[in-house]
């Protein structure tokens, strides 16, 4: 009897979940699943430090790409939409050297032919600096505080295991007279990589004006964040702890000062992908060095995406762990 009751309850739950309304909600929008995947991949931090390293390693001609670190933080801002992000970018590994702040909104209607990405500009951008660490700054943000250029929207479509986005051809136009130009904003996003072309061309003759060349995109990789701690020991085994140092895995650096003598030390992380190696090409390299020095005081390597690693050389020790994990997860869960 109990088994029969359970079967009836399961059938009721199943039929309720598949009501005509719920089926239609998904069936009418061909992007219902893709927009979830796209926004999941879009969230996080990305950096092109490795692109610059390969430029140096291969002795390529010309100037390397500018170093860009971009942060995409999902925001709870229903006044703007369901999929809203705050974007903050800086260059040369210097968080104070900001080059971009945006509000980004993803949307897709059943009648659309692609997923739409709007880029909004803040009227008071300075007040939003660091909003990825202080989401409360977004709670008071109103539509009147942001302006959009609809002609500069980006449209994403799926291309196998990635998404490709672009503006409509020569639609995003600005400037006046001889300086009137249009923008090209081409994006390729996968689960681990984010490539982008930002360029402008003069409308008069289509000549290149500024930005990245079409065949030389910024090749950013997903940066994982680690929380690190440094311990210093003197001759009497007195201990100094500097903890909660957040370091990202794409050339991120965090600094700690030893109070006993004022010496400054850096923790540097690089998660590398070496295509010219046919064995063990992916790993994370971690280095402890005196600030400004090229040689390491201590260094080591670990599996890419490792949950923890460290080093001890007697006078100091360093330990780092992946942010957001409790150490109860399996290695397979870490990659989810």
Residue pairs with C-beta under 8 A, 6 or more apart in sequence:
25 32
26 32
26 33
28 110
29 108
29 109
29 110
30 110
31 108
31 112
31 114
31 115
32 108
34 108
34 115
34 158
34 163
35 83
35 106
35 107
35 108
35 115
37 163
38 106
38 115
38 156
38 163
38 189
39 74
39 83
39 85
39 106
41 163
41 189
41 190
41 191
42 72
42 85
42 104
42 106
42 189
42 194
43 72
43 73
43 74
43 85
44 72
44 222
44 223
45 69
45 70
45 71
45 72
45 222
45 223
45 225
45 248
45 250
46 69
46 70
46 72
46 193
46 194
46 220
46 221
46 222
46 223
46 250
47 67
47 68
47 69
47 70
47 220
47 221
47 223
47 248
47 250
47 251
47 252
48 65
48 67
48 68
48 218
48 219
48 220
48 221
48 250
49 67
49 93
49 250
49 251
49 270
50 219
50 221
50 250
50 251
50 270
50 272
50 273
51 64
51 65
51 218
51 219
51 220
52 64
52 65
52 67
53 251
53 270
54 60
55 64
55 65
56 64
65 212
65 216
65 218
65 219
66 91
66 92
66 218
67 91
67 92
67 93
68 89
68 90
68 91
68 99
68 218
68 220
69 89
69 90
69 91
69 93
69 95
69 223
69 248
69 250
70 87
70 88
70 89
70 100
70 194
70 220
71 86
71 87
71 88
71 89
71 132
72 85
72 86
72 87
72 104
73 85
73 86
73 87
73 88
73 131
73 132
73 135
74 83
74 84
74 85
75 84
75 85
75 86
75 103
75 131
75 135
75 138
76 84
76 135
76 138
77 84
77 103
77 138
77 141
79 141
79 142
79 143
80 103
80 105
80 120
80 141
80 143
80 146
81 105
81 106
81 107
82 107
83 105
83 106
83 107
84 103
84 104
84 105
85 103
85 104
85 105
85 106
86 101
86 102
86 103
86 104
86 128
86 131
86 132
86 138
87 100
87 101
87 102
87 103
87 104
88 98
88 100
88 101
88 129
88 130
88 131
88 132
89 98
89 99
89 100
89 101
90 96
90 97
90 98
90 99
91 97
91 99
93 251
93 252
93 253
98 129
101 122
101 125
101 128
101 129
102 119
102 120
102 121
102 122
103 119
103 120
103 122
103 141
103 146
104 117
104 118
104 119
104 120
105 117
105 118
105 120
106 115
106 116
106 117
107 115
107 116
107 118
108 114
108 115
108 116
113 155
113 157
114 155
114 156
114 157
115 155
115 156
115 157
115 163
116 153
116 154
116 155
116 156
117 153
117 154
117 155
117 156
117 165
118 148
118 150
118 153
119 148
119 149
119 152
119 153
119 154
120 146
120 147
120 148
121 146
121 147
121 148
121 149
122 128
122 145
122 146
123 145
123 146
123 147
124 145
127 137
128 137
128 138
128 141
130 137
131 137
131 138
149 172
149 174
151 168
151 171
151 172
151 173
152 167
152 171
152 172
152 183
152 185
153 167
153 168
154 165
154 166
154 167
154 185
154 187
155 165
155 166
155 167
155 168
156 163
156 164
156 165
156 187
156 189
157 163
157 164
157 165
161 190
161 191
162 188
162 189
162 190
163 187
163 188
163 189
163 190
164 186
164 187
164 188
164 189
165 185
165 186
165 187
165 188
165 189
166 184
166 185
166 186
166 187
167 183
167 184
167 185
170 182
170 203
171 182
172 182
172 183
172 185
173 180
173 181
173 182
173 183
173 203
174 180
174 181
174 182
174 183
175 181
178 202
178 204
179 202
180 202
180 203
180 204
181 200
181 201
181 202
181 203
181 209
182 200
182 201
182 203
183 198
183 199
183 200
184 197
184 198
184 199
184 200
184 201
184 211
184 214
185 196
185 197
185 198
186 196
186 197
186 214
186 217
187 194
187 195
187 196
187 197
188 194
188 195
188 196
188 217
189 195
191 222
192 221
192 222
193 219
193 220
193 221
193 222
194 220
194 221
194 222
195 217
195 218
195 219
195 220
196 212
196 217
196 218
196 220
197 211
197 212
197 213
197 214
197 216
197 217
197 218
198 211
198 212
198 218
199 208
199 209
199 210
199 211
199 212
199 213
199 214
200 209
200 210
200 211
201 207
201 208
201 209
202 209
212 218
220 250
221 250
221 271
221 273
222 250
223 248
223 249
223 250
223 252
223 271
224 248
224 249
224 271
224 305
224 322
224 323
225 246
225 247
225 248
225 249
225 252
225 322
225 323
225 324
226 246
226 247
226 248
226 249
226 252
226 269
226 320
226 321
226 322
226 323
227 243
227 244
227 245
227 246
227 247
227 320
227 321
227 323
228 243
228 245
228 246
228 247
228 254
228 267
228 318
228 319
228 320
229 241
229 242
229 243
229 244
229 245
229 318
229 319
229 320
230 241
230 242
230 243
230 245
230 256
230 265
230 267
230 288
230 316
230 317
230 318
231 239
231 240
231 241
231 242
231 316
231 317
231 318
232 239
232 240
232 242
232 258
232 259
232 260
232 315
232 316
233 239
233 314
233 315
233 316
233 317
234 260
234 315
238 260
240 258
240 259
240 260
242 256
242 257
245 254
245 256
245 267
246 254
246 323
247 253
247 254
247 267
247 268
247 269
247 320
248 269
249 269
249 270
249 271
249 284
250 269
250 270
250 271
251 268
251 269
251 270
252 268
252 269
253 266
253 267
253 268
254 266
254 267
255 264
255 265
255 266
255 291
256 264
256 265
256 266
256 267
257 263
257 264
257 265
258 264
258 265
258 316
263 290
264 290
264 291
264 292
265 288
265 289
265 290
265 291
265 297
265 316
266 287
266 288
266 289
266 290
266 291
267 286
267 287
267 288
267 318
267 320
268 286
268 287
268 288
268 289
269 284
269 285
269 286
269 287
269 320
270 284
270 285
270 286
270 287
271 282
271 283
271 284
271 285
271 304
271 305
272 282
272 283
272 284
272 285
272 304
273 281
273 282
273 304
274 281
274 282
275 281
282 303
282 304
283 301
283 302
283 303
283 304
284 301
284 302
284 303
284 304
284 305
284 306
284 309
285 299
285 300
285 301
286 299
286 300
286 301
286 302
286 309
286 311
286 318
286 320
287 296
287 298
287 299
288 296
288 297
288 298
288 299
288 311
288 313
288 316
288 318
289 295
289 296
289 297
290 297
297 313
297 316
298 311
298 312
298 313
298 316
298 318
299 311
300 309
300 311
302 309
305 322
305 334
305 335
306 322
307 321
307 322
307 325
307 327
307 329
307 331
307 334
308 319
308 320
308 321
308 322
308 327
309 319
309 320
310 317
310 318
310 319
310 320
311 317
311 318
312 318
321 327
322 334
325 334
